[in-house]
Amino acid sequence: MEVDRRAWSGEGDFTARLLEVLQQADDIAALRVEDAPASRSGTGYALLANEIFVRFTTERRSQRVRWLGVLPLNRLVETPRLTLGGLELRLAGIEEIGPADYADDGMLQYLRTERVVASYQTRGYKLVELVRVY
């Protein structure tokens, strides 16, 4: 499996856990993770936005088609072994990942929040992590 992390800063615990789980899947051929431009921080909060692009492995199968509407032919087509909907069901069954907060045919979205209070601070800040899987 190819994993491209060049455009990712490495921030985000949930993103790292999600990558670990995705790397163990046999039906995934390649992963690319990037920092999304929506990342920002302000007083009392920090928003981390990461995007994961998934390429599924494919399998060839024969499909019967008609050429010019008359001649029957067999054509080899490549179909993905897993879809984004199937990946959503797999990830929902894993306790540390859980179901996606939003899902459609082209994207899965996870939103996780966590309150971070460093030992030298009294107030802390809220960390919001947004991960989109395409």
C-alpha positions as CSV (number, residue, x, y, z in Angstrom):
1,M,0.0,0.0,0.0
2,E,1.2,3.5,-0.9
3,V,0.8,6.1,1.9
4,D,1.6,9.7,0.9
5,R,2.0,12.0,4.0
6,R,4.1,14.7,2.4
7,A,1.3,17.4,2.6
8,W,0.3,16.5,6.2
9,S,1.8,18.2,9.2
10,G,1.2,15.1,11.4
11,E,-1.2,16.9,13.7
12,G,-4.4,15.2,14.8
13,D,-4.7,12.1,17.0
14,F,-7.9,11.0,15.4
15,T,-6.4,11.3,11.9
16,A,-3.5,9.2,12.9
17,R,-5.8,6.5,14.4
18,L,-7.9,6.5,11.2
19,L,-4.8,6.1,9.0
20,E,-3.6,3.2,11.1
21,V,-6.9,1.4,10.6
22,L,-7.0,2.2,6.9
23,Q,-3.5,0.9,6.4
24,Q,-4.6,-2.5,7.6
25,A,-7.4,-2.9,5.0
26,D,-6.5,-5.2,2.1
27,D,-9.0,-3.5,-0.2
28,I,-7.2,-0.1,-0.2
29,A,-4.4,0.4,-2.7
30,A,-3.2,3.9,-1.8
31,L,-3.8,6.7,0.8
32,R,-2.9,10.4,0.6
33,V,-3.4,12.6,3.6
34,E,-3.2,16.4,3.5
35,D,-3.8,19.4,5.8
36,A,-7.0,21.2,4.7
37,P,-6.9,24.9,4.3
38,A,-9.7,25.3,6.8
39,S,-7.3,24.8,9.7
40,R,-7.2,27.8,12.0
41,S,-6.9,28.7,15.7
42,G,-8.4,31.5,17.7
43,T,-8.9,32.4,21.3
44,G,-10.0,29.4,23.2
45,Y,-10.1,26.9,20.3
46,A,-8.0,25.3,17.6
47,L,-9.5,23.7,14.4
48,L,-7.5,21.0,12.7
49,A,-8.9,20.0,9.3
50,N,-7.4,17.0,7.5
51,E,-8.3,15.2,4.2
52,I,-7.7,11.6,3.4
53,F,-7.9,10.4,-0.2
54,V,-8.4,6.7,-0.7
55,R,-7.8,4.6,-3.8
56,F,-9.4,1.2,-3.7
57,T,-7.9,-1.9,-5.3
58,T,-9.6,-3.1,-8.4
59,E,-10.4,-6.5,-9.9
60,R,-11.0,-7.3,-13.5
61,R,-14.1,-9.0,-14.6
62,S,-15.7,-9.8,-17.9
63,Q,-18.8,-7.9,-19.0
64,R,-21.0,-8.8,-21.9
65,V,-21.8,-5.8,-24.1
66,R,-23.2,-5.2,-27.6
67,W,-21.0,-3.2,-30.1
68,L,-23.0,-1.0,-32.4
69,G,-26.1,-2.5,-30.9
70,V,-25.6,-5.8,-32.8
71,L,-22.4,-7.7,-32.2
72,P,-22.1,-9.3,-28.7
73,L,-18.7,-8.8,-27.2
74,N,-16.9,-9.6,-23.9
75,R,-15.1,-6.6,-22.4
76,L,-12.8,-6.6,-19.4
77,V,-13.8,-3.9,-16.9
78,E,-12.1,-3.0,-13.7
79,T,-14.4,-2.6,-10.7
80,P,-13.3,-1.5,-7.2
81,R,-13.3,-4.2,-4.6
82,L,-14.7,-1.8,-2.0
83,T,-16.8,1.4,-2.2
84,L,-16.9,4.4,0.1
85,G,-20.2,3.1,1.5
86,G,-18.6,-0.2,2.3
87,L,-15.7,1.5,4.0
88,E,-18.2,3.5,6.1
89,L,-19.8,0.3,7.3
90,R,-16.4,-1.2,8.2
91,L,-15.2,1.9,10.1
92,A,-18.5,2.2,11.9
93,G,-17.9,-1.3,13.4
94,I,-14.5,-0.3,14.8
95,E,-14.9,1.0,18.4
96,E,-12.1,3.6,18.3
97,I,-13.4,5.1,15.0
98,G,-17.2,4.7,15.1
99,P,-19.8,5.9,12.6
100,A,-19.2,8.9,10.4
101,D,-20.9,12.2,11.4
102,Y,-21.8,12.8,7.8
103,A,-21.6,10.5,4.8
104,D,-22.6,10.6,1.1
105,D,-21.5,8.9,-2.1
106,G,-18.3,10.9,-2.3
107,M,-17.2,11.7,1.2
108,L,-17.1,10.6,4.8
109,Q,-16.7,13.2,7.5
110,Y,-15.7,12.8,11.1
111,L,-15.8,15.6,13.7
112,R,-14.1,15.1,17.1
113,T,-13.7,17.6,19.9
114,E,-11.4,17.5,22.9
115,R,-10.7,19.9,25.7
116,V,-7.0,20.4,26.2
117,V,-5.7,21.9,29.5
118,A,-1.9,22.1,29.8
119,S,-0.4,21.7,33.3
120,Y,0.7,25.4,33.4
121,Q,-2.6,26.8,32.3
122,T,-5.9,27.3,34.1
123,R,-8.3,27.7,31.2
124,G,-7.1,25.5,28.4
125,Y,-8.6,25.4,24.9
126,K,-11.0,23.3,22.8
127,L,-9.4,21.2,20.0
128,V,-11.8,20.5,17.1
129,E,-10.6,17.9,14.6
130,L,-12.4,17.6,11.3
131,V,-11.4,14.7,9.0
132,R,-12.8,14.1,5.5
133,V,-12.3,10.9,3.6
134,Y,-12.7,11.0,-0.1
